[in-house]
């Protein structure tokens, strides 16, 4: 449940307060002091619990029961019609006699406040090759090899690792099955060995060369 940001008690603590008063364990003044509420707030929760039970202890909407100056449904429909004709909010306000703030609230409520909301969402087009092994997506990640960590201290001169070199992480993903294969290679010319290891994993169901299934 979303409680009001100024609420001092949860619904369970409100019930504890009401029961303490109704069962005569505490007076209303003592209960208000123990639960750190004003006497008026404590009386409100006790009265609601007595009249409606635990369901009466939930937060109620602060919206008024009557809104005489609320925008009529006909005007809201007119605003929506003009907006779908790609009128701007200012132009709609000038044509309907409503304020710009009112038009903005109406469009936000209708989820038409942004121009992209007037267009239907484009379907996601996903391609996929018909059989495993038809297409492999291969990527190479160059990673620095750490030979010895550098040390920087006032008592010890700064050192810099030398000659650590590089390693190359090959990643191959099958377009159909989305099975991924990874292998660490010493150089960037190791593509044929990677393919020789990766391709059997895409065609043989018993192979364990694939590192993950996406």
C-alpha positions as CSV (number, residue, x, y, z in Angstrom):
1,X,0.0,0.0,0.0
2,X,1.2,3.5,-0.8
3,X,0.9,5.6,2.4
4,X,0.7,9.4,2.5
5,X,4.1,10.9,2.8
6,X,3.1,12.6,6.1
7,X,1.5,9.5,7.6
8,X,2.8,8.7,11.1
9,X,1.3,5.2,11.3
10,X,0.9,2.2,9.0
11,X,-2.5,0.5,8.8
12,X,-1.3,-2.1,11.4
13,X,-0.3,0.5,13.9
14,X,-3.6,2.3,13.4
15,X,-5.4,-0.9,14.3
16,X,-3.3,-1.3,17.4
17,X,-4.1,2.2,18.5
18,X,-7.9,1.7,17.9
19,X,-8.0,-1.6,19.7
20,X,-6.0,-0.2,22.7
21,X,-8.7,2.5,23.1
22,X,-11.7,0.3,22.4
23,X,-10.5,-2.4,24.8
24,X,-9.9,0.2,27.4
25,X,-6.2,-0.5,27.8
26,X,-5.5,3.2,27.1
27,X,-7.4,6.3,27.2
28,X,-7.6,8.4,24.0
29,X,-5.1,10.9,25.4
30,X,-2.7,8.2,26.5
31,X,-3.0,6.4,23.2
32,X,-2.2,9.6,21.3
33,X,0.8,10.2,23.4
34,X,2.1,6.6,23.1
35,X,1.7,6.5,19.3
36,X,3.0,10.1,19.0
37,X,-0.2,11.5,17.4
38,X,-2.4,14.4,18.1
39,X,-5.6,13.7,20.0
40,X,-7.7,14.6,16.9
41,X,-5.8,12.1,14.7
42,X,-6.1,9.3,17.3
43,X,-9.8,10.0,17.6
44,X,-10.2,9.8,13.8
45,X,-8.7,6.3,13.6
46,X,-10.7,5.0,16.5
47,X,-13.9,6.3,15.0
48,X,-13.1,4.8,11.6
49,X,-12.2,1.4,13.1
50,X,-15.4,1.4,15.2
51,X,-17.6,2.2,12.1
52,X,-15.8,0.2,9.3
53,X,-13.4,-2.1,10.9
54,X,-9.9,-2.6,9.5
55,X,-10.9,-1.5,6.0
56,X,-11.7,1.9,7.4
57,X,-8.0,2.5,8.4
58,X,-6.8,2.7,4.8
59,X,-5.8,6.1,3.4
60,X,-8.6,7.8,1.5
61,X,-8.4,9.9,-1.6
62,X,-8.1,13.6,-1.1
63,X,-10.1,14.2,-4.2
64,X,-13.2,16.3,-3.5
65,X,-16.6,14.6,-4.0
66,X,-17.8,17.5,-6.2
67,X,-15.9,19.5,-8.8
68,X,-18.3,22.1,-10.2
69,X,-15.6,23.7,-12.4
70,X,-14.4,20.4,-13.8
71,X,-13.9,20.4,-17.6
72,X,-17.0,18.9,-19.3
73,X,-16.6,15.6,-21.1
74,X,-17.7,17.2,-24.4
75,X,-14.8,19.7,-24.2
76,X,-12.3,16.9,-23.4
77,X,-13.5,15.0,-26.5
78,X,-13.1,18.1,-28.6
79,X,-9.5,18.6,-27.3
80,X,-8.7,15.0,-28.1
81,X,-10.2,15.4,-31.6
82,X,-8.1,18.5,-32.3
83,X,-5.0,16.9,-30.9
84,X,-5.4,13.9,-33.2
85,X,-5.5,16.4,-36.1
86,X,-2.0,17.4,-34.8
87,X,-2.9,20.7,-33.3
88,X,-0.5,22.1,-30.8
89,X,-1.6,22.6,-27.2
90,X,-1.5,26.4,-27.5
91,X,-3.7,26.3,-30.7
92,X,-6.2,24.0,-28.9
93,X,-6.3,26.4,-26.0
94,X,-7.0,29.4,-28.2
95,X,-9.7,27.5,-30.2
96,X,-11.5,26.0,-27.2
97,X,-11.2,28.9,-24.7
98,X,-9.4,26.7,-22.1
99,X,-6.2,27.6,-20.4
100,X,-3.0,26.2,-21.7
101,X,-2.5,24.4,-18.3
102,X,-5.9,22.8,-18.5
103,X,-5.2,21.6,-22.1
104,X,-1.8,20.2,-21.0
105,X,-3.4,18.3,-18.1
106,X,-6.1,16.9,-20.5
107,X,-3.5,15.8,-23.0
108,X,-1.3,14.2,-20.3
109,X,-4.3,12.3,-19.0
110,X,-5.2,11.1,-22.5
111,X,-1.5,10.2,-23.1
112,X,-1.4,12.5,-26.1
113,X,1.0,15.2,-24.8
114,X,3.9,14.0,-27.0
115,X,3.8,14.0,-30.8
116,X,5.1,10.4,-31.0
117,X,2.0,9.3,-29.0
118,X,-0.1,10.1,-32.0
119,X,1.5,7.5,-34.2
120,X,0.9,3.7,-33.6
121,X,3.9,1.9,-32.2
122,X,6.0,0.2,-34.9
123,X,6.1,-3.6,-34.6
124,X,9.5,-5.1,-33.6
125,X,11.0,-6.8,-36.7
126,X,13.3,-9.7,-35.6
127,X,15.2,-11.7,-38.2
128,X,16.4,-15.2,-37.7
129,X,18.2,-17.6,-40.0
130,X,16.4,-20.9,-40.6
131,X,19.0,-23.3,-39.4
132,X,21.8,-23.3,-36.8
133,X,25.3,-22.5,-38.2
134,X,24.0,-20.5,-41.2
135,X,25.3,-17.3,-39.7
136,X,27.8,-16.6,-36.8
137,X,28.2,-13.2,-35.2
138,X,31.8,-12.9,-34.1
139,X,33.3,-10.2,-31.9
140,X,36.8,-9.8,-30.5
141,X,37.5,-8.1,-27.1
142,X,41.0,-6.9,-26.5
143,X,42.0,-7.4,-22.9
144,X,45.2,-6.3,-21.2
145,X,47.1,-9.0,-19.4
146,X,48.1,-8.1,-15.9
147,X,51.6,-9.4,-15.1
148,X,52.3,-7.5,-11.8
149,X,50.2,-4.8,-10.1
150,X,51.6,-1.3,-10.1
151,X,52.7,0.0,-6.7
152,X,52.4,3.7,-5.7
153,X,53.5,4.6,-2.2
154,X,55.5,7.5,-0.6
155,X,58.0,4.9,0.8
156,X,58.3,2.8,-2.4
157,X,59.0,4.3,-5.9
158,X,56.2,3.9,-8.3
159,X,56.5,0.9,-10.5
160,X,55.0,0.2,-13.9
161,X,54.3,-3.3,-15.3
162,X,56.2,-3.9,-18.5
163,X,55.7,-6.5,-21.2
164,X,52.4,-7.9,-19.9
165,X,50.9,-8.0,-23.4
166,X,47.3,-8.6,-24.5
167,X,44.8,-11.4,-24.6
168,X,41.9,-11.6,-27.0
169,X,38.4,-12.9,-26.1
170,X,36.5,-14.3,-29.0
171,X,32.7,-14.4,-28.8
172,X,30.7,-16.3,-31.4
173,X,26.9,-16.3,-31.3
174,X,24.7,-18.4,-33.6
175,X,22.0,-16.3,-35.3
176,X,19.3,-19.0,-35.1
177,X,19.7,-20.6,-31.7
178,X,21.4,-17.7,-29.9
179,X,24.0,-20.1,-28.5
180,X,27.2,-18.3,-27.5
181,X,30.7,-19.6,-27.5
182,X,33.7,-17.8,-25.9
183,X,37.4,-18.6,-26.0
184,X,40.5,-16.7,-24.9
185,X,43.1,-16.5,-27.6
186,X,46.7,-15.2,-27.7
187,X,46.3,-13.1,-30.8
188,X,43.7,-11.7,-33.3
189,X,44.5,-14.2,-36.0
190,X,42.9,-17.2,-34.2
191,X,39.6,-17.0,-36.0
192,X,39.8,-20.4,-37.8
193,X,40.4,-22.3,-34.5
194,X,37.6,-20.5,-32.9
195,X,35.2,-21.4,-35.7
196,X,36.4,-25.0,-35.6
197,X,35.5,-25.1,-31.9
198,X,32.3,-23.1,-32.1
199,X,30.6,-24.5,-35.1
200,X,30.2,-28.1,-33.8
201,X,28.5,-26.7,-30.7
202,X,25.8,-25.2,-33.0
203,X,25.0,-28.4,-34.9
204,X,25.6,-31.1,-32.2
205,X,23.1,-31.2,-29.4
206,X,25.5,-33.1,-27.1
207,X,28.4,-30.7,-27.5
208,X,29.5,-28.7,-24.4
209,X,31.6,-26.1,-26.2
210,X,28.9,-23.4,-25.9
211,X,29.3,-21.2,-22.9
212,X,25.8,-19.8,-22.7
213,X,22.4,-19.9,-24.4
214,X,20.9,-16.5,-24.9
